[in-house]
Amino acid sequence: MTQYLVTGANRGIGLEFVNQLLARGDRVIATSRQPARAAELNQLSGRFPGHLKILPLDIAAPRSITELVREVEMLDLTIDVLINNAGVLSKGEVFGEVEASALEQAFATNAQGPFLLTQAMVPRLNERAKVIAISSGLGSIARAARFGTPTYNISKAALNMAVRMLGHALAEREIAVLALSPGWVRTAMGGEDADLNVDQSVSNMLKVIDALNFDADAIGQFLGNTGDPVPW
Ligand SMILES: NC(=O)c1ccc[n+]([C@@H]2O[C@H](COP(=O)([O-])OP(=O)(O)OC[C@H]3O[C@@H](n4cnc5c(N)ncnc54)[C@H](OP(=O)(O)O)[C@@H]3O)[C@@H](O)[C@H]2O)c1
């Protein structure tokens, strides 16, 4: 049985990861900023007794990361697959009015958090574990063809570099690290016009994650939800 940890698991893509993983018999540590308010997760915990632990995490707060790792240690859990999913996108940003606080929040949530969480969780990662960062096509510098959602795009590009750095740092332990783009998905973040249902995106991504193996010649790749490479 594989032990997963999914951040930002109370709604959207994170919640669907938890749904699909529990349905196929895996074990999940699901994190949420406010576990007591995570109604769907709490229901799942009743339906899958012993398979789901719900723990608090604000990925943008380093102290919260430290507390989560301590809790995972106290529960004596080790992790096979860490899915850094929590993310934030601020809509309606206008050039000329982008504020430092917006950049800081995007960076702390989308790039700094996944890097620090992975680094702190290393002692709890099993040999040949997998570390996934849910990135975005909007983090691709090669594909940036217009001005839009700058704090998000900048932070996801930084996340992509964090993935490469983590890939090299963890290569000695043969831990595969992957930046994975879910596609454009109908969630609160993606909106109603998005291409993909959340269940389709997540089932595609799980196929990519299942097939992922450590490869010394492909450290820290950037793939789309069907497994095709995304240009950096
Ligand atoms: N939807 C898309 O089209 C799309 C496309 C490309 C990439 N992505 C990426 O996919 C991931 C999931 O997105 P989604 O569409 O599921 O978005 P969503 O529906 O807006 O959900 C975002 C999740 O992240 C959590 N989160 C935000 N800030 C957090 C923080 N500081 N600490 C802990 N959790 C935090 C939210 O928790 P709260 O409920 O507490 O706010 C929520 O659980 C994100 O990394 C996003 O960038 C999405």
PDBQT file of the ligand as one rigid body, heavy atoms in Angstrom, charges set to zero:
ROOT
HETATM    1  N1  LIG A 301      -7.171  24.615 -12.160  1.00  0.00    +0.000 N 
HETATM    2  C1  LIG A 301      -6.300  24.802 -13.127  1.00  0.00    +0.000 C 
HETATM    3  O1  LIG A 301      -6.669  25.035 -14.290  1.00  0.00    +0.000 OA
HETATM    4  C2  LIG A 301      -4.823  24.717 -12.859  1.00  0.00    +0.000 A 
HETATM    5  C3  LIG A 301      -3.946  24.823 -13.959  1.00  0.00    +0.000 A 
HETATM    6  C4  LIG A 301      -2.580  24.730 -13.742  1.00  0.00    +0.000 A 
HETATM    7  C5  LIG A 301      -2.106  24.480 -12.465  1.00  0.00    +0.000 A 
HETATM    8  N2  LIG A 301      -2.964  24.371 -11.406  1.00  0.00    +0.000 N 
HETATM    9  C6  LIG A 301      -2.393  24.134 -10.069  1.00  0.00    +0.000 C 
HETATM   10  O2  LIG A 301      -3.031  23.037  -9.456  1.00  0.00    +0.000 OA
HETATM   11  C7  LIG A 301      -2.990  23.184  -8.029  1.00  0.00    +0.000 C 
HETATM   12  C8  LIG A 301      -4.400  23.043  -7.460  1.00  0.00    +0.000 C 
HETATM   13  O3  LIG A 301      -5.217  24.045  -8.081  1.00  0.00    +0.000 OA
HETATM   14  P1  LIG A 301      -6.822  24.003  -8.051  1.00  0.00    +0.000 P 
HETATM   15  O4  LIG A 301      -7.272  24.276  -9.417  1.00  0.00    +0.000 OA
HETATM   16  O5  LIG A 301      -7.306  22.793  -7.331  1.00  0.00    +0.000 OA
HETATM   17  O6  LIG A 301      -7.084  25.335  -7.169  1.00  0.00    +0.000 OA
HETATM   18  P2  LIG A 301      -8.173  25.660  -6.060  1.00  0.00    +0.000 P 
HETATM   19  O7  LIG A 301      -9.429  24.959  -6.363  1.00  0.00    +0.000 OA
HETATM   20  O8  LIG A 301      -8.132  27.133  -5.943  1.00  0.00    +0.000 OA
HETATM   21  O9  LIG A 301      -7.547  25.000  -4.728  1.00  0.00    +0.000 OA
HETATM   22  C9  LIG A 301      -6.347  25.500  -4.215  1.00  0.00    +0.000 C 
HETATM   23  C10 LIG A 301      -5.971  24.689  -2.988  1.00  0.00    +0.000 C 
HETATM   24  O10 LIG A 301      -4.723  25.213  -2.487  1.00  0.00    +0.000 OA
HETATM   25  C11 LIG A 301      -4.928  25.559  -1.121  1.00  0.00    +0.000 C 
HETATM   26  N3  LIG A 301      -4.071  26.646  -0.679  1.00  0.00    +0.000 N 
HETATM   27  C12 LIG A 301      -3.952  27.907  -1.172  1.00  0.00    +0.000 A 
HETATM   28  N4  LIG A 301      -3.076  28.620  -0.431  1.00  0.00    +0.000 NA
HETATM   29  C13 LIG A 301      -2.646  27.784   0.554  1.00  0.00    +0.000 A 
HETATM   30  C14 LIG A 301      -1.762  27.920   1.627  1.00  0.00    +0.000 A 
HETATM   31  N5  LIG A 301      -1.112  29.079   1.882  1.00  0.00    +0.000 N 
HETATM   32  N6  LIG A 301      -1.531  26.858   2.429  1.00  0.00    +0.000 NA
HETATM   33  C15 LIG A 301      -2.167  25.686   2.214  1.00  0.00    +0.000 A 
HETATM   34  N7  LIG A 301      -3.047  25.491   1.221  1.00  0.00    +0.000 NA
HETATM   35  C16 LIG A 301      -3.273  26.539   0.398  1.00  0.00    +0.000 A 
HETATM   36  C17 LIG A 301      -6.396  25.929  -1.011  1.00  0.00    +0.000 C 
HETATM   37  O11 LIG A 301      -6.782  25.884   0.350  1.00  0.00    +0.000 OA
HETATM   38  P3  LIG A 301      -7.928  26.893   0.946  1.00  0.00    +0.000 P 
HETATM   39  O12 LIG A 301      -9.242  26.214   0.682  1.00  0.00    +0.000 OA
HETATM   40  O13 LIG A 301      -7.582  26.980   2.406  1.00  0.00    +0.000 OA
HETATM   41  O14 LIG A 301      -7.803  28.205   0.216  1.00  0.00    +0.000 OA
HETATM   42  C18 LIG A 301      -7.001  24.818  -1.856  1.00  0.00    +0.000 C 
HETATM   43  O15 LIG A 301      -7.056  23.622  -1.124  1.00  0.00    +0.000 OA
HETATM   44  C19 LIG A 301      -2.373  24.564  -7.774  1.00  0.00    +0.000 C 
HETATM   45  O16 LIG A 301      -1.002  24.438  -7.487  1.00  0.00    +0.000 OA
HETATM   46  C20 LIG A 301      -2.562  25.272  -9.101  1.00  0.00    +0.000 C 
HETATM   47  O17 LIG A 301      -1.613  26.303  -9.313  1.00  0.00    +0.000 OA
HETATM   48  C21 LIG A 301      -4.309  24.493 -11.566  1.00  0.00    +0.000 A 
ENDROOT
TORSDOF 0
